[in-house]
Amino acid sequence: MAIRAQGNIVRGDAERLRRAIRAHPGQEVVLHISSEGGLLGEASDMASMIARYRIPVFLPHNAICASACFLLLAASPDRMMSETARVGGVGAAVNGANTRPEARRQDLMHPR
């Protein structure tokens, strides 16, 4: 069973993921993600579920997984990505503002 998560990680996403997992008891679930990031606390809660339930994470064609999304990818015991997907990170923000100039830079990796 594929669960698709696309866009910014927002308040309530962890609960939506929890409901999606519980809606398919006994079935193998694979999380397909593409996100440039979002709320760190919400992503942390989602990452805890991914690790606890050992959910594989897949980045589909042209997906981006950056910033808070990386927590989801890193939490999975089984990470996969298409050749066109990109993974990156940005610095954390304090009260919505980056505190260091180098934190504003985003590095994206391409699998090759």
C-alpha positions in Angstrom: 0.0 0.0 0.0 1.5 3.3 -1.0 0.8 6.5 1.0 1.6 9.6 -0.9 2.8 12.8 0.9 3.5 15.8 -1.1 4.1 19.5 -0.3 5.0 21.3 2.9 4.9 19.4 6.2 2.2 21.2 8.1 0.4 20.9 11.4 -1.7 17.7 11.5 0.4 15.7 9.0 1.7 13.3 11.8 -1.9 12.5 12.7 -2.9 12.1 9.1 0.1 9.6 8.6 -1.0 7.8 11.8 -4.5 7.4 10.5 -3.3 6.2 7.1 -1.1 3.6 8.7 -3.9 2.3 11.0 -6.3 2.2 8.0 -4.3 -0.6 6.5 -3.5 -3.1 9.4 -1.3 -6.0 8.4 -0.4 -4.5 5.0 3.0 -3.3 4.0 3.0 0.4 3.7 5.5 2.4 1.6 5.6 6.2 2.0 6.1 8.1 -1.3 7.3 11.6 -0.4 8.1 14.9 -2.1 8.6 17.9 0.2 10.8 21.0 0.5 10.3 20.8 4.3 8.0 22.4 6.8 7.4 22.2 10.5 10.3 20.4 12.2 8.2 19.2 15.2 5.6 17.6 12.9 8.3 16.0 10.8 10.0 14.7 14.0 6.7 13.0 15.0 6.3 11.5 11.6 9.9 10.3 11.6 9.3 8.5 14.9 6.3 6.7 13.4 8.4 5.8 10.3 11.1 4.3 12.5 8.7 2.6 14.9 6.7 0.9 12.1 9.8 0.4 9.9 8.1 2.1 6.9 10.1 2.2 3.7 10.3 5.6 2.1 10.5 6.3 -1.6 11.2 9.5 -3.5 9.5 9.3 -6.9 10.4 10.9 -10.2 11.4 14.5 -9.8 10.7 14.5 -6.0 12.5 16.8 -3.7 13.2 16.0 -0.1 14.8 18.9 1.7 15.0 20.4 5.2 12.5 18.8 7.6 11.6 16.2 5.0 15.1 14.7 5.4 14.1 13.5 8.9 11.4 11.3 7.3 13.9 9.8 4.8 16.6 9.3 7.5 14.2 7.6 9.9 13.3 4.8 7.4 15.2 1.5 7.5 14.6 1.2 3.7 15.2 4.3 1.6 14.8 4.4 -2.1 14.8 7.2 -4.7 14.3 7.6 -8.4 17.3 8.8 -10.5 15.6 12.2 -10.9 14.8 12.7 -7.2 16.8 15.2 -5.1 17.8 15.3 -1.5 19.0 18.3 0.4 19.0 20.3 3.5 18.9 23.9 4.7 19.7 25.4 8.1 17.2 25.6 10.9 15.3 28.8 11.5 14.7 30.5 14.8 11.4 32.3 15.0 11.1 32.0 11.2 14.5 33.6 10.5 17.8 31.9 9.6 20.5 32.9 12.0 23.6 32.4 9.8 24.2 33.4 6.2 25.4 29.9 5.3 22.2 28.4 6.6 20.3 30.0 3.7 22.1 27.9 1.2 20.4 24.7 0.0 22.5 21.8 -1.3 20.8 19.2 -3.4 22.3 15.8 -4.2 21.4 13.8 -7.3 21.8 10.0 -7.1 24.3 8.8 -9.7 
